[in-house]
Amino acid sequence: MARLAIVTGGTRGIGRAICEKLQADGFTVVANYAGNDAAAGQLKADTGIRCYKWDVGDHEATIAGCARVAEEVGPIDAVVNNAGITRDAVLHKMSYDDWHEVMRINLGGCFNMAKACFPGMRERGWGRIVNIGSINGQAGQYGQVNYAAAKSGIHGFTKALAQEGAKFGVTVNAIAPGYIDTDMVAAVPEPVLEKIIAKIPVGRLGHAEEIARGVAFLCSEDAGFITGSTMSINGGQHMY
Ligand code: NDP
């Protein structure tokens, strides 16, 4: 029987590419999303992938959402923690709410999904968790103390949970994308984006599919000896 993968924030951008690649690789895939019903409807229409709406930063909603997926589709074998937001501002202008929302969703979402899905993987003796970090969690970024802290936290979370899952056949890894051509990056002002691209050795933004291929490999049988690692996919921008 096909294994079941859930991709948070799976209806747009990198998440959607991950859903499509995992489906092509033989997983049954479900996507979670926050509120954009049109994007979810489009994914469902194009691929048949079922979409479930809840806020991954909300602990109770995440536990309930994953329980519903398990009941309606089956036990969750692979989790891709991809949902993420930005609330950029320099520290002296950043509100507590900007700090807290990014921590709650980007890092708290990983904890909430793991709480919901890791125990079952551990009991069944097989699981894959892939957390989407960021180059800006590795290198830091002006105007992003909240985002950089949350993404950096993902890397520590990954290494700690990997140690807990290892003897149960559950691998936990992270991918740190560089700048990828999605809605999130479209929000960056053009002059800033030009400066960013000038610093990418391969001379372009990445494509969502290039992240998806890395995720799919980490979710495969072939990657069973890889755990607690971070794969950087960034066009050579930051070598970590
Ligand atoms: P997008 O903004 O294009 O898509 C974000 C997705 O996350 C959407 O599906 C959105 O749902 C969902 N989402 C947002 N908040 C929540 C929430 N609280 N609960 C559930 N789902 C939520 O993002 P990208 O595709 O650009 O980024 C995906 C991931 O990759 C993020 O973690 C991001 O930080 C990371 N990343 C991106 C980079 C880039 O260059 N784009 C670089 C490095 C890392 P909805 O559509 O309903 O709003």
Residues whose N, C-alpha, C, O or C-beta is under 5 A from the ligand:
A	BS01	NDP	G9 G10 T11 R12 G13 I14 G15 N32 Y33 A34 G35 N36 A39 W54 D55 V56 G57 N82 A83 G84 I85 I105 I132 G133 S134 I135 P177 G178 Y179 I180 T182 D183 M184 V185
